[in-house]
Amino acid sequence: MRACRGPGTTAALRGIPQPLQGFNHCTMGSIPVRSVFVTGTDTGVGKTLVSAGLARTASDLGADVGVMKPFAAGSRDDVELLIEAARCSDPSSLVNPQFYPLPASPYAAARELGTAPDTGTVLECFERLQKTHGVIIAEGIGGIMTPILSDYSVADLILDMGLGALVVVGNRIGAVNHSILTARACKDAGVPIIGAVINCVDPGGYKADMLCRDVSELAGMEVLGAVPALESAGPKEAALAVSTAIDVPGLLSLSLQT
């Protein structure tokens, strides 16, 4: 599904951020957009599925793909899935330099465990991955304002990595509110929005076309497509769903192999 596009004028009048002109068409100024930061309107909206789908599709197109999950909590299953999807050999300690066994925000988990998040190490690992791979798919933890330090959130991390945000929107009831809040938080922080992807994680939630319309008109984010509900979420299935829903080569400035 690629039909739902175009931010509404109502959102523009309210000062909600529009996708930057040209940014979602693979350029940020004169620099090709070959790496993205996948964030979400909430936890559990399918960031890993979309990230894995992007990574495997880019790999299938011949790109040298690296993945990163800067912070993970509770389990490293998502990290292993991303590595498998990208077909890369980077160690999990490089892909995921900060892991907490407690399922909570990095800020909360670190406080409970008596440690402190090390953003410096995260950025060093990201630089190493950038030097190794042509494309980086980075997946965030939670939403855009998930706290890492008391005065440092996922939004700050995106800015420090120099990336734009691809926002995954789960189709649960409440998604429109979360999308508007996410868009406003990105605007306030100065995080450029590449676009949004609807992920149909809830069979009883919004219909995809309705949510595409509302996110576009009310949150001011260009909706690049909608991913259908999946029974299986392996790299192959994720790639098929994501590549069918959105223009991955266009998003990442990739040329199709012939």
N, C-alpha and C positions, 0 to 999 in steps of 0.2 A: 504494500500500500504506500503510494507516494503522492497521493492526490491532495493531502491536506497541507496547504502552504499559505504563507502570507500573513504577517502581523496586521492586526486591525488598527484602524485610525483611532478608535476609542481609547485603546491602550496608550497610543502615542500622546494623546491629549492629556492623559493622566500622568505622564512622565515616566511610565514604566519602560524599561530599556527595550529598544528595537534591536534585532540582530544587526551587527555592524555591517555596513554596506560592503559586499565583497568577501567578508570574513567567512561566511558559510559557503562561499564558492571557492574555497581553497587558498585564499590569500589573506595575509595580515600585513597590510602595507605592501611591500614588494617581496615579502618572504613567504614561500610556499608553506601552507599548513600541512605538515606531514605527521604531526603528533597532536594528540588530544588528551584532555583530562575528562574522564567520564564521571560525572557526579549525578546526584539524584534529588528528587523532591523529598525523599525520606529513606529510611533503611528498608530493605526488603522489596525494593521496586524493580530489581533485575539489572542492577549495574553490571554485575559479573557476566550475566548472559550477553548483554550488549557488548561489553568489552571483549569477551571471548569471541563473539561473532565478528567483530571488527578485526581482531588480531588474526583469526584463521582466514578470513576473506582476503586480507592484505597479503598474508603468506601465500595463499593460493594464486594470487596475482603476481607473485615473484618478488615481493618486497622482503627486505631483511627486517623482521619485526621484533621489537623488544617490548616487554610488558613490565608494568610496575604497579604494585599495591603498596604505597608508602607506609601505611598503617593498617594493621589487621588486628582483630580482637576476637577471642573465643575459639577460632579455628583457622587453620591455614589451607583449608580445602579450596577456597577461592584462588589462592596463590598458585596451587598446583594445577588447577584448571586453566588459568591464564597462561602458564608456562607451556602446558600441553597444546593449547590453542595456537600459540605463536610459533610452535616448533623451535623454541630457542633452548639453549643449553646453559643459560645463566643460573647460578645457584639461587635458591630461595632466599638466602640471606641478602643477596643483592636486589632481587626483585621486591622483597618485603623486609626492609631493614629494621622495622619496628613492629614487634608482635607482642600482644598481651593476651595471656590465657583467659582473662576476665572479659566477658562480652559486654563492653561498655565503650564510651568515647575514650580516645587516648588520654584526655585530661582526667576523667574519672578513674579509669583503670590504673593509670600511673600513680595517682594519689593513693589509691587503695593498696597498691603493691609497693609503695615507698620508693618509687623511681621518678624520673623526669623524662618526658619525650625529648628526643634529640633530633631537632629539625636539621641541624647541620649535617649529620650523617645521612639523612634522607636526601638532601640536596646534592651531597657528594656522590651518592649512589646514582642519582638521576643523571648527573653529568657523565658518569662512567657509561651508563647505558646509552646516552645520546651519542657518545663517541664510538660506540660499538655497532649501533643499529641505525638504519635509515628512517624507521618509523617507530614511535613509542606510543603505546596505548596505556595510559595511566588511569587507574581506578581509585576513586576516593573511598572514604569510609563515611557512612551515614549520609547526611546532607551537606549543603554548602556552608552552614554555620556550625557544624559539629566542632566542638572545642578540642584543640590539641594542647594549647597552653591557656592560661587564664585570659591572655590578650592576643591569642593567635588561633585562627580557625582554619578550616579547609579552604575557605576563600583566600586567606593569606598565603597558604601553601601553593595554590594555583598561580597566584601572582608571582611568587618567588621562583616557580618553575617556568614562568614565561609562556604558559599555555592558555588556550581558550577552553571554555567549558561546554561539553555536550551534556545536556540535562536529560536524564531518564525519568519519565513520568509514569508511575504505576497508575492503572485505571481504577483504583479504589475510589469510593465516594470520599470526597475531601481533597481530591487531587487538584482541583482548580484552585482552591485556597492555597495549597502547598506550592503550586506553580507560580502564583502571583507573588507569594512571599519569597520564593527562591529568586525570581527575576528581580525583585526589588533589592534583595540582599546582594546580588551580583552587581547591580547598578551602584549601590552604595559603596561596595568594596572596589569597584573599578574592574571587575572580572568580565572580559568579553565573552558573550554567549555565541557559540557556533550555531546552536539550534537545539531542538528538543526531539526526543524519540518517545513515542507512546509505547508502553509495554503492558500487554493485556494479561496481567497476573491474577486478576480476580474475575471469574466467570459471571459473578453477580454485580460487577462494577459498571462503570460508564461504558457505553458503546464507543468504539474507537473513533468513528466519524464525529460524534458529539464532542468527545474530549479534544480531538484535534481542533475543532472549531473554537472551543472555549479557551484552550491554552493559547491559540494564536491570537484571538481577539482580545482576551482579557489579561493575559500575562505578557503579550507582545513578543513571544518567542516563535520563530519560524519552526513549524513542525516538519521534520524531515521524513517522517513515516511512522507506521505503527507495526509493532512486532506482535504476531498472534500468540495465543497461549500455547505453550509447549509441554508435552508430557515428559519428554526427555530433554536434558540440557547439556549434552556433550558438545564438544567443539564443532563437530560436523553439523549437528542439528542447529546449533546457535548460528553458525555461518550461513546456513541456508535461509534461516528466518531473517537474519539481519540484512543479508545482501539482497533479499527479495523486498524488504521493507524500505531500505534507503540506498542511495547511490554512494557506495563505499569508495570506489575509485575517485569520484568527484570530491568527496569529503576529504580524502587524504592526498589528493593530487597524484594519484597513481595512474600509470598508463597500462592499459590492458595488454597482456602478452598475446602475441599472435602465433 
